[in-house]
């Protein structure tokens, strides 16, 4: 899941790995990628993932395209949870300042479902 402060066609027009815009709310465009794979992150287990080299480059491109930080979460949706449900959790976390800020690096690990502000 990625949330940006402006439309990000880089997410919707990437060949083979496109994201879908699912919501625009609170001046954020919220995108989901609906298939799993090891392109951007590799799942270590049911609670943690690790950024791939390609994923690090991709996050840098999004940062440049967005002209600054953006919100990221590696998500395993819960049973019967929709993308929109998770997007509402993200928006609530943003509103309550419950977001972790991380800088992109090669050994970056993500706790699944945590919400991160990506910086360079």
C-alpha positions in Angstrom: 0.0 0.0 0.0 1.3 3.4 -0.9 -0.2 6.8 -0.1 1.1 9.9 -1.9 0.3 13.6 -1.6 -0.3 13.9 -5.3 -1.4 11.5 -8.1 1.5 9.1 -8.9 1.2 7.7 -12.4 4.5 5.9 -11.8 2.4 3.5 -9.7 -0.4 2.9 -12.1 1.7 2.7 -15.3 4.6 0.5 -14.3 4.7 -2.5 -16.7 3.6 -5.7 -15.0 3.6 -4.4 -11.4 0.9 -1.8 -11.4 -0.9 -0.5 -8.4 -4.6 0.6 -8.4 -5.9 3.8 -7.0 -8.4 2.7 -4.4 -9.1 6.0 -2.6 -8.5 9.7 -2.5 -9.1 11.1 1.0 -7.5 13.7 3.3 -5.4 15.0 0.3 -3.9 11.6 -0.2 -4.0 9.2 -3.1 -4.0 5.6 -1.8 -2.8 2.8 -4.0 -2.7 -1.0 -3.6 -1.0 -3.7 -5.5 -3.2 -6.7 -5.4 -0.8 -9.6 -6.1 2.0 -11.0 -4.0 5.5 -11.5 -5.1 9.1 -10.9 -4.3 9.7 -8.0 -6.6 9.8 -5.2 -4.0 9.9 -7.0 -0.7 10.5 -10.6 0.4 8.3 -12.0 3.1 10.4 -13.5 5.9 7.3 -14.8 7.7 3.7 -13.8 8.5 4.9 -10.7 10.3 8.0 -9.3 8.6 9.4 -8.5 5.1 12.7 -7.3 3.8 13.2 -4.7 1.0 14.8 -6.1 -2.2 17.4 -4.2 -4.1 14.9 -3.5 -6.8 12.4 -2.4 -4.1 14.9 0.1 -2.8 15.4 1.6 -6.3 11.6 1.6 -6.8 11.0 3.5 -3.5 13.6 6.0 -4.5 11.8 6.6 -7.8 8.5 7.1 -6.1 10.2 9.5 -3.7 11.6 11.5 -6.6 8.3 11.4 -8.5 6.3 12.5 -5.4 8.9 15.2 -4.6 9.2 14.0 -1.1 8.1 11.5 1.5 5.2 9.2 1.1 3.4 6.5 3.1 4.2 2.8 2.7 2.9 -0.4 4.2 3.6 -4.1 3.3 0.2 -5.6 3.9 -1.3 -9.0 4.4 -5.0 -8.2 4.6 -6.9 -10.0 7.4 -9.7 -12.4 6.5 -12.6 -10.4 5.1 -10.7 -7.1 5.3 -10.8 -5.0 2.2 -8.2 -2.6 0.8 -10.5 0.2 1.7 -10.7 -1.0 5.4 -6.9 -1.0 5.6 -6.7 2.4 3.9 -9.0 3.8 6.7 -6.6 2.3 9.3 -3.8 4.2 7.5 -5.7 7.5 7.5 -6.5 7.1 11.2 -2.8 6.4 12.0 -1.8 9.5 10.0 -4.3 11.6 11.8 -3.1 10.3 15.2 0.7 10.6 14.2 1.2 6.9 14.6 3.6 6.4 11.7 7.2 5.3 11.8 9.7 7.2 9.7 12.4 5.2 7.9 15.1 6.0 5.4 15.6 3.6 2.5 18.6 1.3 2.9 19.6 -2.1 1.6 18.9 -4.0 4.8 15.5 -2.4 5.6 13.0 -4.6 7.3 9.2 -3.9 7.5 6.8 -5.3 10.1 3.8 -6.2 8.0 0.8 -3.9 8.5 2.9 -1.2 10.2 2.7 2.1 8.5 5.9 3.9 7.4 6.8 7.4 6.1 9.5 6.8 3.6 12.4 9.3 3.5 15.7 9.4 1.7 
